[in-house]
Amino acid sequence: MCANLGLGLFFAFNRRKKAATTDEMFLGSRTMQTIPLAMSVLASMLSAIGIIGFSGHYYTYGFHYLWNFTSAPLVALIVAKVIIPVLYDLKVTSVFEVSAL
């Protein structure tokens, strides 16, 4: 925890002097590599509450919920090859900005 605090303070006081834009803050200036981006998406999808909740649900009701995960690779492939490139070319920060275009 102290290392995390130390890193936060280091970057807070040693950051660039110019003001960061929205693109820099939320999208990493669109220069993030594949692995950090994938880890960020995974961290936002998983949570301790979800993991504990799923295990409790499996214990109580069985593993029928696992059928939802069989379609996840197919859906991830479609999203990665169709939807993400379109949103990336539109230069939007979120899906909600598309309706404003």
C-alpha positions, -999 to +999 in steps of 0.1 A: +000+000+000+029+023+007+044+016-027+011+024-044+009+057-024+045+065-032+040+059-070+009+081-069+027+109-051+057+106-075+036+109-106+014+136-091+044+159-084+066+150-114+039+152-141+042+174-171+035+210-166+009+214-194-027+206-188-037+171-199-065+168-224-094+143-222-077+122-249-046+119-228-063+112-195-090+087-206-074+071-237-037+073-230-034+095-261-045+064-280-010+048-277-017+020-253-004-014-263-025-046-264-015-062-231-022-031-208-054-025-226-066-061-222-056-060-185-076-028-181-107-043-197-104-075-176-100-055-144-131-035-152-151-066-159-140-086-129-146-077-093-143-094-060-181-091-054-188-107-088-164-136-082-178-143-047-213-139-060-208-163-089-193-190-066-222-186-042-247-188-071-229-220-085-230-236-050-267-228-046-282-233-080-256-253-100-235-245-130-262-237-155-249-201-157-218-213-174-237-216-206-235-179-209-197-181-211-197-204-241-208-175-263-182-151-248-153-159-272-176-155-302-190-122-290-155-110-281-143-118-316-172-099-332-167-069-309-129-068-315-132-071-353-163-051-360-174-027-333-140-015-318-125-005-352-156+016-360-155+034-327-117+039-330-121+055-364-148+078-351-124+090-324-150+089-297-143+083-260-174+062-253-203+046-271-226+073-258-209+099-279-219+081-311-255+092-308-243+128-307-226+125-341 
